């Protein structure tokens, strides 16, 4: 007697995509993101050129070759022996950090008053703040320089740091635009609970305004880190108070042929800004979006 066993159907697994399908998918992705890829290459190309040149030898840096024949990591150590790079970094950090901190301390209360207080002349005061943004700094450079010279502060970075205690018009504008969007019910509830204006600002408003505060702080920090005109005007005569921007310009003039060392110094000057933005990009982008900057 013969017994026939019915074979069970075997479930077929997912078919592997054909090679032609994968190729069409890749081409479709490139077509959709062609503009983004092109812009990325345009922005990253100069940075890659700087890094590659910083790793070249002195002889190859003057040639048309784009790829290093040998990786000269010692260029980064050599620039510390050639120029007072640590002093420039210290002065730049001092200028950037103190100016940013003073700007926040002075600008936040002004923006809060313009956004939440109801007083006569509030719109006029806000208009005056915006008007100061349209005044080029070169117009008042001579009288302001004479004022700081009478206080014997020229030759230092303090003429650039101390004015931040009086607020920054651009930062006040951005903070005010964000604080206006915070409902008044929050501050009213805090006042009902017995909070004064200062406590309401610190306990209620500031935690909600962290994205905007981070955005203006990064704007100010990046501006101070890259500032060339201000340090050149006030500290250009004192080598001990030079910042990275002035130092790199002088470094390039002293080492006209050694472009590998110049590029190595540029990489070290740019790296802190890139690192700060990399870790703070989320809150920075959120703050820019909420403050209405296009």
Secondary structure as UniProt FT lines:
FT   HELIX           19..32
FT   HELIX           34..54
FT   TURN            58..59
FT   HELIX           60..62
FT   HELIX           74..82
FT   HELIX           85..116
FT   TURN            120..121
FT   HELIX           122..133
FT   TURN            137..140
FT   HELIX           141..150
FT   TURN            151..152
FT   TURN            154..155
FT   HELIX           158..161
FT   HELIX           162..166
FT   HELIX           169..180
FT   HELIX           184..192
FT   TURN            193..194
FT   HELIX           197..200
FT   HELIX           201..205
FT   HELIX           206..208
FT   HELIX           210..226
FT   HELIX           229..235
FT   TURN            236..237
FT   HELIX           239..241
FT   HELIX           244..254
FT   HELIX           259..291
//
